[in-house]
Amino acid sequence: MVAGYRSARRRQVVLHDLDLVLPAGSVSAIVGPNGSGKTTIFRLLLGLQRPWAGSVQVDEQDPAVWRRAHGTGFLPEDPVPVPGWRVAGLLAEGRRLAPTTRARTRADHPEAPPDPSGSSEEERGWLARMAHRPVDRLSRGQRREVLRHYAFAGTPSLLLLDEPWSGLDGPARLRLRRAITRARQRGATVLVSSHELPEVEAVADRVVAVAPTEISP
């Protein structure tokens, strides 16, 4: 597969001869320097970008079709929440967007207590205390943890996590590791991009290294 981006004067290839298979019930990690195509891989798997050569499929479907039908949990590297969202409402919206029975039954109750599947009693208590706080007024670490719960809402079968440990303290990092492990145990496919190698080693079944390419067709 070949993919990249267009600038004003040329096309810049960032992924060349990439052959990547992500098994269900596994955690794969992408590591590499900035500019090596990690974000492009996420865009391809979300169906927001198409490869210039080759193909990308999620369970033999177009990634955009899969995302609309089944839901893809995505945590971007530096998410910027829209002002006005409160924690409970944001998590309810995540469940509404996920095509599960639980999401449909709770969609009309945006102020219902958060119910992230598989979360511990400690996490449920923390989210309940945060429920009515504006997301854009949280600290960076608190905001990233809330948005992690948003990405996991509705128990998606595909989870794409871009630098998920960034800004998290020790206890929050441990909670994230446990959440990733729970997702793998229920059969989800998890793809993580991170510069934090100790965290990657703690959760990943395999690591894929990518490097920048100099090809500019």
N, C-alpha and C positions, 0 to 999 in steps of 0.2 A: 504494500500500500504506500502511496505517496500523498502527502498533504502539506499544506502551508498556508500562507496568507499573501494578500496582494498589497503592495504599496503603490504610491503614485506612479512609479516608473517601472516596476518589475514585479514578478512573482518571486517570493522567497520560500523555498522548500525548507520545512523544519522536520518533517518525518519522511524517511526514504527507506524502502524495503522493510517496512515494519510488518511483522507477522505475529500477532498477539491473540491468544485464546485465553479467555477467562472462565474457568470451570465454575459451575454452580457449587455452593457450599464451600467456597474458598475465599481467602484474602490474598490479593495480589498487591504489590507495592511497586510504584514507579519512582526511581531515583535518577537524578541527573542535574546538571547545572541549569541556571536560568537560560532560556532560549533554546532548550533541547526538545521542546514539543510536548511537554506534559499537559499544559492547558489545552493544546490542540486535540490531544487524545480525548479529554473530557468533552470537548465540544463535538467531536465526532460521535461519541457514544450517546450524547444527548440529542443527536439529530439536528444540532444547530449549525453544522458545517458538513460538507460532503468532501470525500477524498478526490484528488485529481486523477488518481489511478488506483485500481483495486476496489475493494468494497468493505463496508462495515455492517455487521448484522448483530442484533441482539435476539437470541433464540430464533434465528432464521427469519427475523423481521427487520424492516427498516427501523433504525433507532428512534426516529420521531414517531412512527406508528406505535412502537412498543411503549414509548413514554406516555402517549395519550391513552393507551389501553390499559396499561398496568401500573404506571407511575414509576419514576426513577428518583430515588433520593439523592439530592445533590447539595453538598456544602462547598461553596466557592471559597477561595483563599481569603478574600477580603470583602465579605458581604456587607452591603449598606442597606439596612432596613428602611422601609418607607415610614416617614414620621406618622404617628397616629396609631400604629399598631401596639396593642398591649400583649403581654406574653400569652394569656389564655386565648385571645382571639387569633394570634398568629398560629398557635399550635392547632386550634380548631380548623383553621384554613388549610393547614398541612394535611389533616385527616380528611377534610372535604375533598381535596385534590387527589387523594389516594383512593383508587377504586376498590374498596373493601366494604364488607357489610357494616363493620363497626363505624367506618367513616361516614357512610350514608345515614346511619341511624343517629349520629351525633351532629350532622352538618348544620341542623337548624338551631343549634344551641352553642353559639360561639363563646359564651361565657361559662360553659361547663368546665369543671375541673380538668386539668390536663390529664391525659391518659396515654402516655407513650408506652407502647407495648413492650413488656419485658423489663421495664425500669424497676429499680429497687425501691423499697419503702423510703429510703433516704432521698432518692431522686424525686419521688412523688411528693414528699414533704417539701423539698426545696422549691419545686415548681409551683406547688400550691401557695407558698409564701410569696412567690414572684408573680402570681397570676395577673394582678391588676397593674403591674408596673409597666410604663412605656418602654418598648424594646430599645428605642433609639437613645434612651437616657441611662441605660445600663453601662457598667464598665465593659471594657473590651472583652475580658474573660467571661463575664456573665453573658454578654450578648452572643459570643461564639457558642457557649454551652446551650443557650436557648435555641439558637439556630441549628445546632446539631440535633436537638430533639425534633425540630421541624423537619429536618432531612430524613429522620428515621420514622416520622409519623406515618401510620398506616402500614407498617411493616413491608416496605418495598422489597422486591426481589433483586433489584440492582441498586447498589449504593456507590456513589462517586464522591470521595472525600478529598478535597484539595487543601493540603497543609492543615489538617484538622486539629493538631495539637498546638498550633500557634496561639499564644496569649493565654493558655490554660495553666493553672497552678497544679501542684502535685495531685491533690484529691480529684480534680476535674479530669486530669490525664488518666488516672486509674479508672474513673467512671467511663471514659470514652473507650478504653481498652476492653472493658467488660461489655459495653454495648456492641462493639465490633465482634467480639467473641460470640455473643448471643445471636447476632445476625447470621454469622457463619453457621452456628448450630441449627438454626431453623432453615438452612438451605439457601440463604441469600448469596449473591455474588458481590463481593466488596472489592473496590479498587481504590487504593490510597496513594496519593502523591505527597511526599514529605522529604524535607532535608534532615529530619531528626532520626538518624539511623538507629539509636537505641529503642525508640518507640516502634519503628518499623520491624526491627528484629523481634520485638515482643509479641507482635500480632500477625505478621505476614507468613503465609505458607511458602511464598516465593517472591523474589525481588527481580524486577526487570530494570536494567540500566539503559538509559537513553543518552545520546550525545548530540550536540549541535551538528548540523550538516552545512557544508559550504556550497551546496548546489543552488544555483539561481537560474532556472530556465527562462 
